[in-house]
Amino acid sequence: MTDQRPLILDVDGTFLKTDLLLESLWAGLGRAPLDTLRACFAFWRDRAALKAALARIAPLRLDLMPVNAEVADLAEGARAEGREVFLASASDMTLVAPLGDRYGMDGVLASDGVTNLRGPLKAEALVNAFGKGGFLYAGNDSSDMAIWEQGGHAIIVGSAGGAARKLEKEGMGVTSLMGGWRVADLIKAMRPHQWVKNILLVLPMLAAHDFSLNTLLLVLLGMVSFSAAASCIYIVNDLLDLEADRLHPTKCRRPFASGTVPIGVGMLACIALGAIALGIGAVLGPGFLGVVTLYMVLSLAYSLRLKRMRWVDIATLATLYTLRVVAGAAGAQVDASVYMLIFIWPIFITLGCVKRLTELTLAKNDDRLPGRGYGRPDRSDLVNVAGLGMVGALVIFLLYTFSPQALALYPTQWLMWVAMIPMAAWMFRMIRLGYYGKQDYDPIVFAMKDKRGIGLLLICLALMFYAAGIWQRWFGF
């Protein structure tokens, strides 16, 4: 005879591949950061009250939550056998009840703002409802041990602190399901491919014609610091953008949005990466530490608010790119030309517009991009601003060629003017490819893989090296 005992499913980490409390926390930080921080401060000792407060501050799109397919199949199998299926969660009832309704559960048990339904309290509630040994429970945490011991059969998702071995020794039947996460997915969330942007730290060294080994090592150490800082902020950005990413055609596959890496793991990784970035920054000196700290603060402000503001987001992106160049000068202890900083900012304005152009071209409709202030009707304005950035950069570069510093560093002035041709061609190519959606969502990453674009940049660099007499000194011609 088929076992007719009801199937009870935990929610966080079991039925869902995420945690509703942490989902509420990050949704709150994204929408109402001050209210969220006040709630955390007020209720940090009362977990049930905290869950209820966060659920009120930032209602969640429960239809977007990643579901554990294996557990969902288990529930469907139980229904096919005529058994009831319930959700029992420590998350707040205002979230669990609609989740249960959405997935056709026969009932739910959850925290209510007063009682945090976890561990022994959940076990007691289930025994009162179904009797000792009168239910099958699926969970994923070592705190569920008290519940499994009161149930009739244990269904364990992941390792749960070795719970399967302990329960089997006690003679209880155990069913183990896949769970956990992979380090490879966490590394993916850190976006190591984006570290290529930190090649910008090399620019001050090149501009100063300082090619010493010591300078190079300092720049490389600075790149490690900025890579850690960038990965830290990427994780924060992903956690703040969970809902927007789940609505995106490709970003929905990101590790936190898809549930392949737990939010808690991401938070710990974020703390570690931030410590690495600031630690190396302190080693490189107060100047570099100040720049990397400013970069992280401005990046956080961008993630929380600025990226949703039209044009302000592009200006912020350009500033973040420019800070990498400033950091390269501070870390290597070389002088950064004011002209160079003024020159590269409009270039990054252009690339920021290209980034948005690409996203809008690849969008499926005319609605505003999730979490952004742009829609397809803004493409013409973005092209115009990108063009202005391109012209502005070229004009500033031309003015620089007449400066005393340029004449001292680049004696063959006319070659600097010739170098403007491939420079202009590269920027025009980036704008054109962005307009037609033929590049990556991040123009800097795309530029590092674009063979024709790299060729144009190398021609430009070669002409500037020749104008400076570097080829003559190195190779005698």
C-alpha positions in Angstrom: 0.0 0.0 0.0 1.3 3.5 -0.9 2.4 5.6 2.0 -0.4 8.2 2.5 1.4 10.4 5.0 1.6 14.1 3.9 4.8 15.5 2.3 6.1 18.6 4.1 8.5 20.8 2.2 10.8 23.4 3.7 11.0 26.5 1.5 14.4 28.2 1.8 17.1 26.1 0.2 14.7 23.2 -0.4 11.6 24.0 -2.5 13.2 27.2 -3.5 16.9 27.5 -4.4 17.1 30.8 -2.5 16.3 32.2 1.0 13.3 34.5 1.3 14.7 36.4 4.2 17.9 37.3 2.3 15.8 38.0 -0.8 13.7 40.5 1.3 16.9 42.1 2.7 18.5 42.8 -0.6 15.2 43.8 -2.2 14.8 46.3 0.7 18.3 47.6 0.3 17.7 48.2 -3.3 14.3 50.0 -2.9 14.3 51.5 0.5 17.8 51.2 2.0 17.2 53.5 5.0 14.0 51.8 6.0 15.7 48.4 5.6 18.6 49.4 7.7 16.3 50.8 10.4 14.4 47.5 10.5 17.6 45.5 10.8 18.8 47.6 13.6 15.5 47.6 15.4 14.8 43.8 15.2 18.2 42.3 14.9 17.5 40.2 18.0 14.0 39.2 16.9 14.2 37.2 13.8 10.4 36.7 13.4 9.7 40.4 13.6 12.6 41.2 11.3 11.2 38.9 8.6 7.8 40.4 8.9 9.2 44.0 8.7 11.4 43.2 5.6 8.5 41.5 3.9 6.4 44.7 4.3 9.2 47.0 3.1 10.0 45.1 -0.1 7.3 42.7 -1.5 8.9 40.0 -3.6 8.0 38.7 -7.0 7.4 35.1 -5.9 6.7 34.0 -9.4 10.3 34.7 -10.3 11.9 32.7 -7.5 14.1 29.8 -8.6 12.4 26.5 -7.8 14.4 23.3 -7.1 13.1 21.1 -9.9 13.9 17.8 -8.1 11.9 18.8 -5.1 9.1 20.1 -7.3 9.0 16.7 -9.0 8.8 15.0 -5.6 5.8 17.1 -4.8 4.1 16.3 -8.1 4.7 12.6 -7.5 3.2 12.9 -4.0 0.1 14.5 -5.5 -0.2 11.8 -8.1 -0.3 9.3 -5.3 -3.2 11.2 -3.7 -1.1 12.6 -0.8 -1.2 16.1 0.5 1.7 18.5 0.2 2.4 21.4 2.6 5.0 24.1 2.9 6.5 24.6 6.4 9.0 27.5 6.5 10.7 29.8 8.9 10.1 32.6 6.4 7.2 35.0 7.0 3.6 33.9 6.4 3.0 36.9 4.1 5.5 35.4 1.6 4.9 31.7 2.2 1.1 31.8 1.9 1.0 33.2 -1.6 3.9 30.9 -2.6 1.8 28.0 -1.5 -1.2 29.3 -3.4 0.9 29.7 -6.5 2.1 26.2 -6.5 -1.1 24.5 -5.4 0.0 23.4 -1.9 -2.6 22.0 0.4 -1.6 24.3 3.2 1.3 26.3 4.8 3.0 26.8 8.2 5.3 29.8 8.6 6.6 32.4 10.9 4.0 35.0 11.9 6.0 38.0 13.2 6.1 36.6 16.7 7.2 33.0 16.4 10.2 32.1 14.3 9.1 28.7 12.9 12.5 27.0 12.8 14.1 23.9 14.2 12.4 22.6 17.4 9.5 25.1 17.1 8.8 23.9 13.5 9.0 20.3 14.7 6.5 21.0 17.5 4.1 22.6 15.1 4.3 19.7 12.7 3.8 17.1 15.4 0.7 19.0 16.6 -0.7 19.1 13.1 0.2 15.6 11.9 1.3 13.6 14.9 4.7 12.1 15.6 5.9 10.0 12.6 2.9 11.2 10.7 4.6 13.1 8.0 7.6 13.1 5.6 9.7 16.2 5.7 12.1 17.6 3.1 14.7 20.0 4.4 18.3 21.1 3.7 19.7 22.5 7.0 21.2 20.9 10.1 18.6 22.8 12.1 16.0 20.5 10.5 17.4 17.5 12.5 14.8 18.1 15.2 12.1 17.8 12.6 13.5 14.7 10.8 13.7 12.9 14.2 9.9 13.5 14.7 8.9 12.6 11.1 8.4 9.3 9.5 11.0 9.6 6.8 13.8 12.1 6.1 14.2 13.8 2.7 17.5 15.6 2.7 18.5 18.2 0.1 22.3 18.6 0.0 24.6 17.6 2.9 22.8 19.3 5.8 25.8 18.9 8.0 26.0 15.1 7.6 22.4 14.6 8.7 21.9 11.6 6.4 24.6 9.5 8.2 23.3 10.5 11.6 19.7 9.6 10.8 20.6 6.3 9.1 22.5 5.3 12.3 19.3 5.9 14.2 17.4 3.5 11.8 15.4 6.2 10.0 14.7 6.0 6.3 16.5 8.6 4.3 16.1 10.0 0.8 19.0 12.2 -0.4 18.5 14.8 -3.2 21.1 16.9 -4.9 21.9 20.3 -3.4 24.7 22.6 -2.5 26.7 24.9 -4.8 29.9 24.8 -6.8 33.0 27.0 -6.4 33.0 27.4 -10.2 29.6 29.1 -10.0 30.8 31.5 -7.3 33.8 32.4 -9.5 31.4 33.0 -12.3 29.5 35.4 -10.1 32.8 37.3 -9.5 33.0 37.9 -13.2 36.7 37.3 -13.7 36.3 38.2 -17.4 35.6 41.8 -16.3 39.0 42.0 -14.7 40.4 42.9 -18.2 39.0 46.4 -17.6 41.8 46.9 -15.1 44.3 47.1 -17.9 43.4 50.8 -17.7 45.7 51.0 -14.7 48.6 50.6 -17.1 47.8 53.8 -19.0 49.6 56.3 -16.7 52.7 54.1 -16.8 52.6 54.1 -20.7 51.9 57.9 -20.8 54.9 58.6 -18.5 57.1 56.2 -20.6 58.1 54.5 -17.4 58.7 50.8 -18.2 60.7 49.8 -15.2 60.1 46.4 -13.6 59.3 48.0 -10.2 56.6 50.2 -11.7 55.1 47.2 -13.6 54.9 45.2 -10.4 53.2 48.0 -8.5 50.7 48.3 -11.3 50.0 44.6 -11.3 49.4 44.6 -7.6 47.0 47.5 -8.1 45.2 45.5 -10.7 44.7 42.7 -8.2 43.3 45.1 -5.7 40.9 46.6 -8.3 39.9 43.2 -9.5 38.9 42.2 -6.0 37.1 45.5 -5.5 35.2 45.1 -8.8 34.2 41.5 -8.0 33.0 42.6 -4.5 30.8 45.3 -6.1 29.6 42.9 -8.9 28.3 40.5 -6.2 26.6 43.4 -4.4 25.1 44.6 -7.7 23.8 41.1 -8.5 22.2 40.8 -5.1 20.5 44.2 -5.5 19.4 43.3 -9.0 17.9 39.9 -8.4 14.4 40.8 -9.7 15.7 42.8 -12.6 18.1 40.0 -13.6 15.4 37.4 -13.5 13.4 39.5 -15.9 16.4 39.8 -18.3 16.7 37.3 -21.2 20.3 36.4 -20.4 21.1 37.8 -16.9 18.5 35.4 -15.5 21.2 32.7 -15.7 23.5 34.6 -13.3 24.4 32.4 -10.3 22.4 34.4 -7.6 19.4 35.1 -9.8 19.2 31.4 -10.9 19.8 30.1 -7.4 23.0 28.1 -8.2 24.9 30.0 -5.5 23.2 30.8 -2.2 22.9 34.5 -1.3 24.6 33.9 2.0 27.7 32.5 0.3 27.8 35.6 -1.9 27.6 37.9 1.1 30.6 36.1 2.7 32.6 36.3 -0.6 31.8 40.0 -0.8 33.3 40.6 2.6 36.4 38.6 1.8 37.0 40.4 -1.6 36.5 43.8 0.0 39.1 43.0 2.6 41.6 41.9 -0.1 41.0 45.1 -2.1 41.4 47.4 0.8 44.3 45.4 2.3 46.4 45.6 -0.9 45.3 49.2 -1.2 46.8 50.0 2.2 50.1 48.3 1.1 50.3 50.5 -2.0 49.9 53.7 0.0 47.3 56.2 1.2 46.8 57.6 -2.3 45.9 54.3 -3.9 43.8 53.3 -0.8 41.8 56.5 -1.1 41.1 55.9 -4.8 40.1 52.2 -4.4 37.9 53.2 -1.4 36.2 56.0 -3.5 35.8 53.5 -6.3 34.0 51.0 -4.1 31.8 53.7 -2.5 30.8 55.2 -5.8 30.2 51.8 -7.2 27.9 51.0 -4.3 26.1 54.3 -4.8 25.7 53.4 -8.5 24.3 50.0 -7.6 21.9 51.4 -5.1 20.6 54.4 -6.9 22.6 56.1 -9.6 22.2 53.4 -12.3 18.5 54.1 -12.3 19.0 57.8 -13.1 19.1 58.8 -16.8 22.5 60.2 -17.9 23.8 60.2 -14.4 24.4 56.5 -14.7 26.6 57.0 -17.8 28.5 59.8 -16.2 29.1 57.6 -13.2 30.3 54.7 -15.4 32.7 57.1 -17.1 34.0 58.3 -13.7 34.5 54.7 -12.5 36.6 53.9 -15.5 38.6 57.1 -15.0 39.2 56.2 -11.4 41.1 53.1 -12.6 43.5 55.3 -14.5 43.9 57.6 -11.4 44.6 54.4 -9.4 47.2 53.3 -11.9 49.1 56.6 -11.4 48.7 56.4 -7.6 49.8 52.8 -7.3 52.8 53.1 -9.6 53.7 56.6 -8.2 53.9 58.2 -11.6 52.4 61.6 -12.6 49.1 61.5 -14.4 48.6 64.2 -16.9 45.6 66.4 -16.3 45.1 66.4 -20.1 45.0 62.6 -20.1 42.3 62.5 -17.4 40.3 65.1 -19.3 40.8 63.2 -22.5 39.7 59.8 -21.3 36.6 60.9 -19.5 34.6 61.7 -22.7 35.9 58.4 -24.2 34.3 56.6 -21.3 31.1 58.7 -21.8 31.0 57.3 -25.3 31.5 53.8 -24.1 28.8 54.2 -21.4 26.4 55.3 -24.2 27.5 52.3 -26.3 26.7 50.0 -23.3 23.2 51.3 -23.1 22.7 51.2 -26.9 23.7 47.6 -27.0 21.2 46.7 -24.2 18.4 48.6 -25.9 19.1 47.1 -29.3 19.0 43.6 -27.9 15.8 44.3 -25.8 12.7 42.5 -26.9 10.3 45.5 -26.6 10.1 49.2 -26.1 9.7 49.1 -22.4 12.3 50.7 -20.1 15.1 48.3 -19.3 14.5 46.7 -15.9 16.3 48.7 -13.2 17.4 51.3 -15.8 16.0 54.7 -17.0 16.2 54.0 -20.7 13.9 52.6 -23.4 14.3 52.1 -27.2 13.1 55.6 -28.0 16.3 56.9 -26.3 18.6 55.3 -28.8 18.9 58.4 -30.9 19.8 60.6 -27.9 22.4 58.0 -26.8 24.0 58.0 -30.3 24.2 61.8 -30.2 25.8 61.9 -26.7 28.2 59.2 -27.8 29.1 61.3 -30.8 29.7 64.3 -28.7 32.0 62.3 -26.4 33.9 61.1 -29.4 34.4 64.6 -30.8 35.2 66.0 -27.3 37.9 63.4 -26.8 39.5 64.2 -30.2 39.5 67.9 -29.6 41.1 67.5 -26.2 43.7 65.2 -27.7 44.5 67.8 -30.4 44.8 70.5 -27.8 47.1 68.3 -25.8 49.5 67.9 -28.7 50.3 71.6 -28.4 51.0 71.5 -24.7 54.6 71.8 -23.4 54.3 68.4 -21.8 53.3 66.7 -25.1 56.0 68.5 -27.0 58.5 67.2 -24.5 57.3 63.6 -24.5 56.4 63.4 -28.2 58.9 65.5 -30.3 57.4 64.4 -33.6 54.2 66.3 -33.3 52.6 65.5 -36.6 52.6 61.7 -35.9 50.3 62.5 -32.9 47.9 64.1 -35.4 48.0 61.0 -37.6 47.3 58.8 -34.5 44.0 60.6 -34.2 42.8 58.8 -37.4 42.8 55.2 -36.0 41.6 56.6 -32.6 38.6 58.2 -34.3 38.0 55.0 -36.3 38.0 52.9 -33.2 35.5 55.1 -31.4 33.2 55.2 -34.5 33.4 51.5 -34.8 32.3 51.0 -31.1 29.4 53.4 -31.6 28.3 51.7 -34.8 28.5 48.1 -33.4 26.6 49.2 -30.2 23.8 50.8 -32.3 23.4 47.6 -34.3 23.7 45.3 -31.2 26.8 43.6 -32.5 28.9 43.6 -29.4 28.9 42.4 -25.8 26.9 44.1 -23.1 30.1 45.6 -21.7 32.1 47.6 -24.3 35.4 47.4 -22.5 35.2 43.6 -22.4 34.2 43.5 -26.0 37.1 45.8 -27.0 39.6 43.4 -25.5 38.2 40.6 -27.8 37.5 42.7 -31.0 40.4 41.9 -33.4 39.8 44.8 -35.7 39.4 47.2 -32.8 42.6 46.0 -31.2 44.3 46.5 -34.5 43.2 50.1 -34.6 44.3 50.7 -31.0 47.7 49.1 -31.7 48.2 51.3 -34.8 47.4 54.3 -32.6 49.8 53.2 -29.9 52.6 52.5 -32.4 52.3 55.9 -33.9 52.4 57.5 -30.5 55.5 55.4 -29.5 57.2 56.5 -32.7 56.3 60.2 -32.1 57.9 59.8 -28.6 61.1 58.2 -30.1 60.6 55.0 -28.1 60.9 52.7 -31.1 64.1 54.5 -32.0 65.6 54.0 -28.5 64.5 50.4 -28.3 65.3 49.1 -31.8 67.6 51.8 -33.3 65.3 53.1 -36.1 
